Amino acid sequence: MTRRDMILEILAEASGRPLDQVGDLFTAMLEANLISHNGLDEKFTESQARQMLDEFRGELPGIRRWLMEEGLLEKSGHA
C-alpha cells in the first residue's frame, strides 16, 4: 500500500464518501499544499500500513475538523 492509498482511505473515512469518490478532495488538498507531493508513491508493508491507518483513524475527529476549517468538508458531510 502506498502513502497515497492510505491518505485516500483516511479521506474517505473522514468525509463519509466512498473511496472512489475522494479523488477530487485529494487533488484539492494537493493544490492547496495541505499535503505534500513528496513520498506519495512510497510503499509500505501490510503491517506498516495497518499500523499507520490505525493511528490515522485515532485522529479522525481532528482530521474532519481540519478539513472543515479548510473549507473542504461541510459539517454535515462533504463540500
PDB file with SEQRES, HELIX, SHEET and CRYST1 records, atoms N, CA, C and O in Angstrom:
SEQRES   1 A   79  MET THR ARG ARG ASP MET ILE LEU GLU ILE LEU ALA GLU          
SEQRES   2 A   79  ALA SER GLY ARG PRO LEU ASP GLN VAL GLY ASP LEU PHE          
SEQRES   3 A   79  THR ALA MET LEU GLU ALA ASN LEU ILE SER HIS ASN GLY          
SEQRES   4 A   79  LEU ASP GLU LYS PHE THR GLU SER GLN ALA ARG GLN MET          
SEQRES   5 A   79  LEU ASP GLU PHE ARG GLY GLU LEU PRO GLY ILE ARG ARG          
SEQRES   6 A   79  TRP LEU MET GLU GLU GLY LEU LEU GLU LYS SER GLY HIS          
SEQRES   7 A   79  ALA                                                          
HELIX    1 AA1 ARG A    3  SER A   15  1                                  13    
HELIX    2 AA2 LEU A   19  GLN A   21  5                                   3    
HELIX    3 AA3 GLY A   23  GLU A   31  1                                   9    
HELIX    4 AA4 GLU A   46  ARG A   57  1                                  12    
HELIX    5 AA5 LEU A   60  GLU A   69  1                                  10    
SHEET    1 AA1 2 LEU A  73  GLU A  74  0                                        
SHEET    2 AA1 2 GLY A  77  HIS A  78 -1                                        
CRYST1    1.000    1.000    1.000  90.00  90.00  90.00 P 1           1          
ATOM      1  N   MET A   1       0.847  -1.172   0.000  1.00  0.00           N  
ATOM      2  CA  MET A   1       0.000   0.000   0.000  1.00  0.00           C  
ATOM      3  C   MET A   1       0.896   1.239   0.000  1.00  0.00           C  
ATOM      4  O   MET A   1       1.903   1.289   0.706  1.00  0.00           O  
ATOM      5  N   THR A   2       0.523   2.219  -0.787  1.00  0.00           N  
ATOM      6  CA  THR A   2       1.324   3.437  -0.854  1.00  0.00           C  
ATOM      7  C   THR A   2       0.778   4.486   0.127  1.00  0.00           C  
ATOM      8  O   THR A   2      -0.326   4.363   0.657  1.00  0.00           O  
ATOM      9  N   ARG A   3       1.592   5.509   0.339  1.00  0.00           N  
ATOM     10  CA  ARG A   3       1.152   6.620   1.188  1.00  0.00           C  
ATOM     11  C   ARG A   3      -0.104   7.258   0.580  1.00  0.00           C  
ATOM     12  O   ARG A   3      -1.026   7.628   1.307  1.00  0.00           O  
ATOM     13  N   ARG A   4      -0.139   7.385  -0.747  1.00  0.00           N  
ATOM     14  CA  ARG A   4      -1.321   7.928  -1.437  1.00  0.00           C  
ATOM     15  C   ARG A   4      -2.560   7.088  -1.108  1.00  0.00           C  
ATOM     16  O   ARG A   4      -3.618   7.635  -0.795  1.00  0.00           O  
ATOM     17  N   ASP A   5      -2.428   5.769  -1.181  1.00  0.00           N  
ATOM     18  CA  ASP A   5      -3.549   4.872  -0.878  1.00  0.00           C  
ATOM     19  C   ASP A   5      -4.067   5.098   0.539  1.00  0.00           C  
ATOM     20  O   ASP A   5      -5.276   5.131   0.772  1.00  0.00           O  
ATOM     21  N   MET A   6      -3.135   5.253   1.482  1.00  0.00           N  
ATOM     22  CA  MET A   6      -3.537   5.460   2.878  1.00  0.00           C  
ATOM     23  C   MET A   6      -4.253   6.795   3.053  1.00  0.00           C  
ATOM     24  O   MET A   6      -5.261   6.873   3.754  1.00  0.00           O  
ATOM     25  N   ILE A   7      -3.734   7.843   2.416  1.00  0.00           N  
ATOM     26  CA  ILE A   7      -4.378   9.155   2.526  1.00  0.00           C  
ATOM     27  C   ILE A   7      -5.783   9.088   1.942  1.00  0.00           C  
ATOM     28  O   ILE A   7      -6.728   9.605   2.537  1.00  0.00           O  
ATOM     29  N   LEU A   8      -5.924   8.455   0.785  1.00  0.00           N  
ATOM     30  CA  LEU A   8      -7.246   8.330   0.165  1.00  0.00           C  
ATOM     31  C   LEU A   8      -8.206   7.570   1.075  1.00  0.00           C  
ATOM     32  O   LEU A   8      -9.369   7.951   1.206  1.00  0.00           O  
ATOM     33  N   GLU A   9      -7.732   6.510   1.695  1.00  0.00           N  
ATOM     34  CA  GLU A   9      -8.580   5.724   2.595  1.00  0.00           C  
ATOM     35  C   GLU A   9      -9.040   6.567   3.785  1.00  0.00           C  
ATOM     36  O   GLU A   9     -10.214   6.535   4.156  1.00  0.00           O  
ATOM     37  N   ILE A  10      -8.128   7.308   4.373  1.00  0.00           N  
ATOM     38  CA  ILE A  10      -8.478   8.133   5.530  1.00  0.00           C  
ATOM     39  C   ILE A  10      -9.405   9.272   5.110  1.00  0.00           C  
ATOM     40  O   ILE A  10     -10.322   9.621   5.852  1.00  0.00           O  
ATOM     41  N   LEU A  11      -9.182   9.854   3.941  1.00  0.00           N  
ATOM     42  CA  LEU A  11     -10.089  10.897   3.459  1.00  0.00           C  
ATOM     43  C   LEU A  11     -11.493  10.347   3.255  1.00  0.00           C  
ATOM     44  O   LEU A  11     -12.476  11.027   3.553  1.00  0.00           O  
ATOM     45  N   ALA A  12     -11.594   9.134   2.756  1.00  0.00           N  
ATOM     46  CA  ALA A  12     -12.913   8.509   2.579  1.00  0.00           C  
ATOM     47  C   ALA A  12     -13.593   8.335   3.936  1.00  0.00           C  
ATOM     48  O   ALA A  12     -14.775   8.644   4.087  1.00  0.00           O  
ATOM     49  N   GLU A  13     -12.851   7.843   4.910  1.00  0.00           N  
ATOM     50  CA  GLU A  13     -13.424   7.633   6.240  1.00  0.00           C  
ATOM     51  C   GLU A  13     -13.783   8.963   6.900  1.00  0.00           C  
ATOM     52  O   GLU A  13     -14.827   9.070   7.543  1.00  0.00           O  
ATOM     53  N   ALA A  14     -12.935   9.969   6.749  1.00  0.00           N  
ATOM     54  CA  ALA A  14     -13.177  11.265   7.379  1.00  0.00           C  
ATOM     55  C   ALA A  14     -14.348  12.005   6.728  1.00  0.00           C  
ATOM     56  O   ALA A  14     -15.104  12.702   7.405  1.00  0.00           O  
ATOM     57  N   SER A  15     -14.487  11.848   5.421  1.00  0.00           N  
ATOM     58  CA  SER A  15     -15.516  12.597   4.690  1.00  0.00           C  
ATOM     59  C   SER A  15     -16.844  11.858   4.602  1.00  0.00           C  
ATOM     60  O   SER A  15     -17.883  12.470   4.352  1.00  0.00           O  
ATOM     61  N   GLY A  16     -16.813  10.558   4.803  1.00  0.00           N  
ATOM     62  CA  GLY A  16     -18.031   9.770   4.643  1.00  0.00           C  
ATOM     63  C   GLY A  16     -18.311   9.429   3.188  1.00  0.00           C  
ATOM     64  O   GLY A  16     -19.366   8.879   2.872  1.00  0.00           O  
ATOM     65  N   ARG A  17     -17.388   9.744   2.313  1.00  0.00           N  
ATOM     66  CA  ARG A  17     -17.536   9.432   0.887  1.00  0.00           C  
ATOM     67  C   ARG A  17     -16.993   8.034   0.603  1.00  0.00           C  
ATOM     68  O   ARG A  17     -16.134   7.537   1.332  1.00  0.00           O  
ATOM     69  N   PRO A  18     -17.497   7.400  -0.459  1.00  0.00           N  
ATOM     70  CA  PRO A  18     -16.879   6.141  -0.894  1.00  0.00           C  
ATOM     71  C   PRO A  18     -15.443   6.411  -1.356  1.00  0.00           C  
ATOM     72  O   PRO A  18     -15.128   7.505  -1.825  1.00  0.00           O  
ATOM     73  N   LEU A  19     -14.602   5.427  -1.221  1.00  0.00           N  
ATOM     74  CA  LEU A  19     -13.189   5.558  -1.586  1.00  0.00           C  
ATOM     75  C   LEU A  19     -13.013   6.057  -3.019  1.00  0.00           C  
ATOM     76  O   LEU A  19     -12.112   6.851  -3.292  1.00  0.00           O  
ATOM     77  N   ASP A  20     -13.858   5.601  -3.924  1.00  0.00           N  
ATOM     78  CA  ASP A  20     -13.703   6.002  -5.323  1.00  0.00           C  
ATOM     79  C   ASP A  20     -14.226   7.410  -5.615  1.00  0.00           C  
ATOM     80  O   ASP A  20     -14.241   7.846  -6.766  1.00  0.00           O  
ATOM     81  N   GLN A  21     -14.657   8.123  -4.558  1.00  0.00           N  
ATOM     82  CA  GLN A  21     -15.172   9.482  -4.750  1.00  0.00           C  
ATOM     83  C   GLN A  21     -14.406  10.539  -3.961  1.00  0.00           C  
ATOM     84  O   GLN A  21     -14.916  11.639  -3.749  1.00  0.00           O  
ATOM     85  N   VAL A  22     -13.188  10.221  -3.524  1.00  0.00           N  
ATOM     86  CA  VAL A  22     -12.399  11.213  -2.780  1.00  0.00           C  
ATOM     87  C   VAL A  22     -11.231  11.764  -3.591  1.00  0.00           C  
ATOM     88  O   VAL A  22     -10.422  12.526  -3.062  1.00  0.00           O  
ATOM     89  N   GLY A  23     -11.131  11.399  -4.847  1.00  0.00           N  
ATOM     90  CA  GLY A  23     -10.041  11.888  -5.680  1.00  0.00           C  
ATOM     91  C   GLY A  23     -10.031  13.400  -5.804  1.00  0.00           C  
ATOM     92  O   GLY A  23      -8.965  14.015  -5.800  1.00  0.00           O  
ATOM     93  N   ASP A  24     -11.221  14.012  -5.914  1.00  0.00           N  
ATOM     94  CA  ASP A  24     -11.286  15.469  -6.022  1.00  0.00           C  
ATOM     95  C   ASP A  24     -10.851  16.142  -4.726  1.00  0.00           C  
ATOM     96  O   ASP A  24     -10.207  17.191  -4.756  1.00  0.00           O  
ATOM     97  N   LEU A  25     -11.195  15.556  -3.607  1.00  0.00           N  
ATOM     98  CA  LEU A  25     -10.762  16.079  -2.306  1.00  0.00           C  
ATOM     99  C   LEU A  25      -9.245  15.979  -2.176  1.00  0.00           C  
ATOM    100  O   LEU A  25      -8.592  16.920  -1.725  1.00  0.00           O  
ATOM    101  N   PHE A  26      -8.692  14.842  -2.569  1.00  0.00           N  
ATOM    102  CA  PHE A  26      -7.247  14.635  -2.552  1.00  0.00           C  
ATOM    103  C   PHE A  26      -6.543  15.665  -3.446  1.00  0.00           C  
ATOM    104  O   PHE A  26      -5.543  16.262  -3.048  1.00  0.00           O  
ATOM    105  N   THR A  27      -7.074  15.866  -4.652  1.00  0.00           N  
ATOM    106  CA  THR A  27      -6.491  16.833  -5.586  1.00  0.00           C  
ATOM    107  C   THR A  27      -6.555  18.249  -5.022  1.00  0.00           C  
ATOM    108  O   THR A  27      -5.592  19.007  -5.134  1.00  0.00           O  
ATOM    109  N   ALA A  28      -7.680  18.606  -4.421  1.00  0.00           N  
ATOM    110  CA  ALA A  28      -7.817  19.939  -3.825  1.00  0.00           C  
ATOM    111  C   ALA A  28      -6.801  20.148  -2.719  1.00  0.00           C  
ATOM    112  O   ALA A  28      -6.245  21.237  -2.576  1.00  0.00           O  
ATOM    113  N   MET A  29      -6.558  19.110  -1.939  1.00  0.00           N  
ATOM    114  CA  MET A  29      -5.581  19.212  -0.858  1.00  0.00           C  
ATOM    115  C   MET A  29      -4.169  19.374  -1.409  1.00  0.00           C  
ATOM    116  O   MET A  29      -3.378  20.150  -0.872  1.00  0.00           O  
ATOM    117  N   LEU A  30      -3.851  18.652  -2.470  1.00  0.00           N  
ATOM    118  CA  LEU A  30      -2.540  18.806  -3.108  1.00  0.00           C  
ATOM    119  C   LEU A  30      -2.367  20.221  -3.658  1.00  0.00           C  
ATOM    120  O   LEU A  30      -1.328  20.849  -3.457  1.00  0.00           O  
ATOM    121  N   GLU A  31      -3.389  20.716  -4.350  1.00  0.00           N  
ATOM    122  CA  GLU A  31      -3.311  22.042  -4.957  1.00  0.00           C  
ATOM    123  C   GLU A  31      -3.190  23.143  -3.915  1.00  0.00           C  
ATOM    124  O   GLU A  31      -2.568  24.174  -4.171  1.00  0.00           O  
ATOM    125  N   ALA A  32      -3.778  22.932  -2.740  1.00  0.00           N  
ATOM    126  CA  ALA A  32      -3.712  23.919  -1.657  1.00  0.00           C  
ATOM    127  C   ALA A  32      -2.472  23.719  -0.784  1.00  0.00           C  
ATOM    128  O   ALA A  32      -2.292  24.403   0.224  1.00  0.00           O  
ATOM    129  N   ASN A  33      -1.626  22.777  -1.183  1.00  0.00           N  
ATOM    130  CA  ASN A  33      -0.413  22.446  -0.416  1.00  0.00           C  
ATOM    131  C   ASN A  33      -0.716  22.021   1.015  1.00  0.00           C  
ATOM    132  O   ASN A  33       0.057  22.298   1.933  1.00  0.00           O  
ATOM    133  N   LEU A  34      -1.853  21.344   1.195  1.00  0.00           N  
ATOM    134  CA  LEU A  34      -2.210  20.820   2.512  1.00  0.00           C  
ATOM    135  C   LEU A  34      -1.568  19.463   2.742  1.00  0.00           C  
ATOM    136  O   LEU A  34      -1.402  19.027   3.882  1.00  0.00           O  
ATOM    137  N   ILE A  35      -1.216  18.811   1.671  1.00  0.00           N  
ATOM    138  CA  ILE A  35      -0.432  17.581   1.748  1.00  0.00           C  
ATOM    139  C   ILE A  35       0.699  17.697   0.732  1.00  0.00           C  
ATOM    140  O   ILE A  35       0.566  18.365  -0.293  1.00  0.00           O  
ATOM    141  N   SER A  36       1.787  17.048   1.028  1.00  0.00           N  
ATOM    142  CA  SER A  36       2.974  17.137   0.191  1.00  0.00           C  
ATOM    143  C   SER A  36       2.895  16.158  -0.977  1.00  0.00           C  
ATOM    144  O   SER A  36       2.356  15.058  -0.853  1.00  0.00           O  
ATOM    145  N   HIS A  37       3.435  16.577  -2.093  1.00  0.00           N  
ATOM    146  CA  HIS A  37       3.553  15.698  -3.258  1.00  0.00           C  
ATOM    147  C   HIS A  37       4.647  14.648  -3.036  1.00  0.00           C  
ATOM    148  O   HIS A  37       4.635  13.587  -3.660  1.00  0.00           O  
ATOM    149  N   ASN A  38       5.576  14.951  -2.154  1.00  0.00           N  
ATOM    150  CA  ASN A  38       6.720  14.070  -1.908  1.00  0.00           C  
ATOM    151  C   ASN A  38       6.302  12.804  -1.168  1.00  0.00           C  
ATOM    152  O   ASN A  38       5.543  12.859  -0.200  1.00  0.00           O  
ATOM    153  N   GLY A  39       6.794  11.690  -1.624  1.00  0.00           N  
ATOM    154  CA  GLY A  39       6.596  10.424  -0.923  1.00  0.00           C  
ATOM    155  C   GLY A  39       5.246   9.773  -1.103  1.00  0.00           C  
ATOM    156  O   GLY A  39       4.957   8.780  -0.435  1.00  0.00           O  
ATOM    157  N   LEU A  40       4.408  10.292  -1.982  1.00  0.00           N  
ATOM    158  CA  LEU A  40       3.079   9.714  -2.146  1.00  0.00           C  
ATOM    159  C   LEU A  40       3.122   8.288  -2.691  1.00  0.00           C  
ATOM    160  O   LEU A  40       2.220   7.493  -2.429  1.00  0.00           O  
ATOM    161  N   ASP A  41       4.164   7.971  -3.442  1.00  0.00           N  
ATOM    162  CA  ASP A  41       4.260   6.636  -4.025  1.00  0.00           C  
ATOM    163  C   ASP A  41       5.102   5.679  -3.183  1.00  0.00           C  
ATOM    164  O   ASP A  41       5.367   4.548  -3.592  1.00  0.00           O  
ATOM    165  N   GLU A  42       5.519   6.142  -2.003  1.00  0.00           N  
ATOM    166  CA  GLU A  42       6.277   5.263  -1.101  1.00  0.00           C  
ATOM    167  C   GLU A  42       5.398   4.094  -0.688  1.00  0.00           C  
ATOM    168  O   GLU A  42       4.241   4.271  -0.308  1.00  0.00           O  
ATOM    169  N   LYS A  43       5.964   2.902  -0.770  1.00  0.00           N  
ATOM    170  CA  LYS A  43       5.211   1.692  -0.443  1.00  0.00           C  
ATOM    171  C   LYS A  43       5.525   1.228   0.971  1.00  0.00           C  
ATOM    172  O   LYS A  43       6.646   1.369   1.460  1.00  0.00           O  
ATOM    173  N   PHE A  44       4.503   0.671   1.614  1.00  0.00           N  
ATOM    174  CA  PHE A  44       4.616   0.156   2.974  1.00  0.00           C  
ATOM    175  C   PHE A  44       4.130  -1.287   3.006  1.00  0.00           C  
ATOM    176  O   PHE A  44       3.268  -1.684   2.222  1.00  0.00           O  
ATOM    177  N   THR A  45       4.693  -2.060   3.921  1.00  0.00           N  
ATOM    178  CA  THR A  45       4.223  -3.429   4.082  1.00  0.00           C  
ATOM    179  C   THR A  45       2.797  -3.398   4.625  1.00  0.00           C  
ATOM    180  O   THR A  45       2.324  -2.369   5.107  1.00  0.00           O  
ATOM    181  N   GLU A  46       2.133  -4.524   4.538  1.00  0.00           N  
ATOM    182  CA  GLU A  46       0.760  -4.610   5.038  1.00  0.00           C  
ATOM    183  C   GLU A  46       0.693  -4.261   6.522  1.00  0.00           C  
ATOM    184  O   GLU A  46      -0.208  -3.541   6.952  1.00  0.00           O  
ATOM    185  N   SER A  47       1.640  -4.767   7.300  1.00  0.00           N  
ATOM    186  CA  SER A  47       1.606  -4.492   8.742  1.00  0.00           C  
ATOM    187  C   SER A  47       1.911  -3.023   9.031  1.00  0.00           C  
ATOM    188  O   SER A  47       1.303  -2.436   9.926  1.00  0.00           O  
ATOM    189  N   GLN A  48       2.843  -2.419   8.290  1.00  0.00           N  
ATOM    190  CA  GLN A  48       3.128  -0.993   8.473  1.00  0.00           C  
ATOM    191  C   GLN A  48       1.898  -0.159   8.106  1.00  0.00           C  
ATOM    192  O   GLN A  48       1.524   0.760   8.834  1.00  0.00           O  
ATOM    193  N   ALA A  49       1.282  -0.482   6.986  1.00  0.00           N  
ATOM    194  CA  ALA A  49       0.109   0.264   6.531  1.00  0.00           C  
ATOM    195  C   ALA A  49      -1.027   0.132   7.538  1.00  0.00           C  
ATOM    196  O   ALA A  49      -1.688   1.121   7.855  1.00  0.00           O  
ATOM    197  N   ARG A  50      -1.258  -1.057   8.036  1.00  0.00           N  
ATOM    198  CA  ARG A  50      -2.312  -1.285   9.017  1.00  0.00           C  
ATOM    199  C   ARG A  50      -2.075  -0.446  10.272  1.00  0.00           C  
ATOM    200  O   ARG A  50      -3.001   0.168  10.801  1.00  0.00           O  
ATOM    201  N   GLN A  51      -0.823  -0.426  10.744  1.00  0.00           N  
ATOM    202  CA  GLN A  51      -0.480   0.345  11.932  1.00  0.00           C  
ATOM    203  C   GLN A  51      -0.683   1.849  11.690  1.00  0.00           C  
ATOM    204  O   GLN A  51      -1.234   2.556  12.534  1.00  0.00           O  
ATOM    205  N   MET A  52      -0.232   2.319  10.535  1.00  0.00           N  
ATOM    206  CA  MET A  52      -0.384   3.746  10.213  1.00  0.00           C  
ATOM    207  C   MET A  52      -1.858   4.123  10.064  1.00  0.00           C  
ATOM    208  O   MET A  52      -2.281   5.175  10.544  1.00  0.00           O  
ATOM    209  N   LEU A  53      -2.635   3.277   9.407  1.00  0.00           N  
ATOM    210  CA  LEU A  53      -4.061   3.550   9.258  1.00  0.00           C  
ATOM    211  C   LEU A  53      -4.756   3.579  10.612  1.00  0.00           C  
ATOM    212  O   LEU A  53      -5.615   4.426  10.854  1.00  0.00           O  
ATOM    213  N   ASP A  54      -4.386   2.655  11.493  1.00  0.00           N  
ATOM    214  CA  ASP A  54      -4.971   2.644  12.835  1.00  0.00           C  
ATOM    215  C   ASP A  54      -4.655   3.944  13.571  1.00  0.00           C  
ATOM    216  O   ASP A  54      -5.511   4.491  14.266  1.00  0.00           O  
ATOM    217  N   GLU A  55      -3.427   4.437  13.418  1.00  0.00           N  
ATOM    218  CA  GLU A  55      -3.046   5.692  14.058  1.00  0.00           C  
ATOM    219  C   GLU A  55      -3.838   6.861  13.469  1.00  0.00           C  
ATOM    220  O   GLU A  55      -4.317   7.721  14.208  1.00  0.00           O  
ATOM    221  N   PHE A  56      -3.976   6.894  12.140  1.00  0.00           N  
ATOM    222  CA  PHE A  56      -4.772   7.944  11.499  1.00  0.00           C  
ATOM    223  C   PHE A  56      -6.229   7.865  11.953  1.00  0.00           C  
ATOM    224  O   PHE A  56      -6.859   8.894  12.198  1.00  0.00           O  
ATOM    225  N   ARG A  57      -6.762   6.660  12.066  1.00  0.00           N  
ATOM    226  CA  ARG A  57      -8.156   6.510  12.482  1.00  0.00           C  
ATOM    227  C   ARG A  57      -8.376   7.071  13.884  1.00  0.00           C  
ATOM    228  O   ARG A  57      -9.459   7.564  14.198  1.00  0.00           O  
ATOM    229  N   GLY A  58      -7.368   6.997  14.706  1.00  0.00           N  
ATOM    230  CA  GLY A  58      -7.456   7.589  16.036  1.00  0.00           C  
ATOM    231  C   GLY A  58      -7.531   9.107  15.983  1.00  0.00           C  
ATOM    232  O   GLY A  58      -7.912   9.752  16.960  1.00  0.00           O  
ATOM    233  N   GLU A  59      -7.170   9.669  14.850  1.00  0.00           N  
ATOM    234  CA  GLU A  59      -7.173  11.127  14.663  1.00  0.00           C  
ATOM    235  C   GLU A  59      -8.324  11.603  13.776  1.00  0.00           C  
ATOM    236  O   GLU A  59      -8.352  12.771  13.390  1.00  0.00           O  
ATOM    237  N   LEU A  60      -9.275  10.724  13.446  1.00  0.00           N  
ATOM    238  CA  LEU A  60     -10.348  11.101  12.521  1.00  0.00           C  
ATOM    239  C   LEU A  60     -11.119  12.353  12.945  1.00  0.00           C  
ATOM    240  O   LEU A  60     -11.402  13.192  12.090  1.00  0.00           O  
ATOM    241  N   PRO A  61     -11.473  12.521  14.230  1.00  0.00           N  
ATOM    242  CA  PRO A  61     -12.188  13.756  14.592  1.00  0.00           C  
ATOM    243  C   PRO A  61     -11.372  15.012  14.268  1.00  0.00           C  
ATOM    244  O   PRO A  61     -11.925  16.002  13.788  1.00  0.00           O  
ATOM    245  N   GLY A  62     -10.089  14.977  14.523  1.00  0.00           N  
ATOM    246  CA  GLY A  62      -9.231  16.121  14.206  1.00  0.00           C  
ATOM    247  C   GLY A  62      -9.067  16.318  12.713  1.00  0.00           C  
ATOM    248  O   GLY A  62      -9.002  17.451  12.236  1.00  0.00           O  
ATOM    249  N   ILE A  63      -8.999  15.225  11.975  1.00  0.00           N  
ATOM    250  CA  ILE A  63      -8.880  15.316  10.514  1.00  0.00           C  
ATOM    251  C   ILE A  63     -10.156  15.928   9.940  1.00  0.00           C  
ATOM    252  O   ILE A  63     -10.089  16.792   9.066  1.00  0.00           O  
ATOM    253  N   ARG A  64     -11.319  15.485  10.428  1.00  0.00           N  
ATOM    254  CA  ARG A  64     -12.591  16.066   9.973  1.00  0.00           C  
ATOM    255  C   ARG A  64     -12.640  17.566  10.266  1.00  0.00           C  
ATOM    256  O   ARG A  64     -13.017  18.366   9.410  1.00  0.00           O  
ATOM    257  N   ARG A  65     -12.252  17.929  11.486  1.00  0.00           N  
ATOM    258  CA  ARG A  65     -12.255  19.341  11.883  1.00  0.00           C  
ATOM    259  C   ARG A  65     -11.331  20.157  10.969  1.00  0.00           C  
ATOM    260  O   ARG A  65     -11.698  21.245  10.524  1.00  0.00           O  
ATOM    261  N   TRP A  66     -10.141  19.633  10.694  1.00  0.00           N  
ATOM    262  CA  TRP A  66      -9.175  20.301   9.828  1.00  0.00           C  
ATOM    263  C   TRP A  66      -9.747  20.490   8.427  1.00  0.00           C  
ATOM    264  O   TRP A  66      -9.606  21.564   7.842  1.00  0.00           O  
ATOM    265  N   LEU A  67     -10.389  19.460   7.885  1.00  0.00           N  
ATOM    266  CA  LEU A  67     -10.998  19.555   6.566  1.00  0.00           C  
ATOM    267  C   LEU A  67     -12.105  20.610   6.546  1.00  0.00           C  
ATOM    268  O   LEU A  67     -12.247  21.345   5.569  1.00  0.00           O  
ATOM    269  N   MET A  68     -12.887  20.682   7.623  1.00  0.00           N  
ATOM    270  CA  MET A  68     -13.934  21.700   7.711  1.00  0.00           C  
ATOM    271  C   MET A  68     -13.329  23.098   7.798  1.00  0.00           C  
ATOM    272  O   MET A  68     -13.805  24.023   7.139  1.00  0.00           O  
ATOM    273  N   GLU A  69     -12.287  23.257   8.605  1.00  0.00           N  
ATOM    274  CA  GLU A  69     -11.630  24.557   8.747  1.00  0.00           C  
ATOM    275  C   GLU A  69     -11.053  25.034   7.421  1.00  0.00           C  
ATOM    276  O   GLU A  69     -11.026  26.234   7.149  1.00  0.00           O  
ATOM    277  N   GLU A  70     -10.598  24.108   6.605  1.00  0.00           N  
ATOM    278  CA  GLU A  70     -10.028  24.448   5.299  1.00  0.00           C  
ATOM    279  C   GLU A  70     -11.096  24.611   4.214  1.00  0.00           C  
ATOM    280  O   GLU A  70     -10.778  24.920   3.066  1.00  0.00           O  
ATOM    281  N   GLY A  71     -12.364  24.401   4.583  1.00  0.00           N  
ATOM    282  CA  GLY A  71     -13.453  24.552   3.631  1.00  0.00           C  
ATOM    283  C   GLY A  71     -13.589  23.397   2.658  1.00  0.00           C  
ATOM    284  O   GLY A  71     -14.225  23.530   1.612  1.00  0.00           O  
ATOM    285  N   LEU A  72     -12.993  22.266   2.998  1.00  0.00           N  
ATOM    286  CA  LEU A  72     -13.043  21.102   2.109  1.00  0.00           C  
ATOM    287  C   LEU A  72     -14.114  20.101   2.507  1.00  0.00           C  
ATOM    288  O   LEU A  72     -14.386  19.144   1.781  1.00  0.00           O  
ATOM    289  N   LEU A  73     -14.718  20.328   3.663  1.00  0.00           N  
ATOM    290  CA  LEU A  73     -15.718  19.400   4.164  1.00  0.00           C  
ATOM    291  C   LEU A  73     -16.740  20.212   4.946  1.00  0.00           C  
ATOM    292  O   LEU A  73     -16.374  21.017   5.802  1.00  0.00           O  
ATOM    293  N   GLU A  74     -18.002  20.006   4.659  1.00  0.00           N  
ATOM    294  CA  GLU A  74     -19.056  20.672   5.405  1.00  0.00           C  
ATOM    295  C   GLU A  74     -19.357  19.880   6.655  1.00  0.00           C  
ATOM    296  O   GLU A  74     -19.056  18.689   6.733  1.00  0.00           O  
ATOM    297  N   LYS A  75     -19.953  20.542   7.636  1.00  0.00           N  
ATOM    298  CA  LYS A  75     -20.240  19.889   8.901  1.00  0.00           C  
ATOM    299  C   LYS A  75     -21.099  18.639   8.721  1.00  0.00           C  
ATOM    300  O   LYS A  75     -20.922  17.662   9.448  1.00  0.00           O  
ATOM    301  N   SER A  76     -22.015  18.658   7.777  1.00  0.00           N  
ATOM    302  CA  SER A  76     -22.903  17.525   7.568  1.00  0.00           C  
ATOM    303  C   SER A  76     -22.381  16.505   6.572  1.00  0.00           C  
ATOM    304  O   SER A  76     -23.039  15.496   6.318  1.00  0.00           O  
ATOM    305  N   GLY A  77     -21.213  16.754   6.008  1.00  0.00           N  
ATOM    306  CA  GLY A  77     -20.686  15.819   5.011  1.00  0.00           C  
ATOM    307  C   GLY A  77     -19.614  16.482   4.200  1.00  0.00           C  
ATOM    308  O   GLY A  77     -18.815  17.248   4.740  1.00  0.00           O  
ATOM    309  N   HIS A  78     -19.572  16.212   2.932  1.00  0.00           N  
ATOM    310  CA  HIS A  78     -18.506  16.758   2.093  1.00  0.00           C  
ATOM    311  C   HIS A  78     -18.934  18.042   1.406  1.00  0.00           C  
ATOM    312  O   HIS A  78     -20.122  18.289   1.199  1.00  0.00           O  
ATOM    313  N   ALA A  79     -17.952  18.847   1.058  1.00  0.00           N  
ATOM    314  CA  ALA A  79     -18.211  20.136   0.398  1.00  0.00           C  
ATOM    315  C   ALA A  79     -18.460  19.937  -1.083  1.00  0.00           C  
ATOM    316  O   ALA A  79     -18.696  20.905  -1.806  1.00  0.00           O  
TER     317      ALA A  79                                                      
END                                                                             
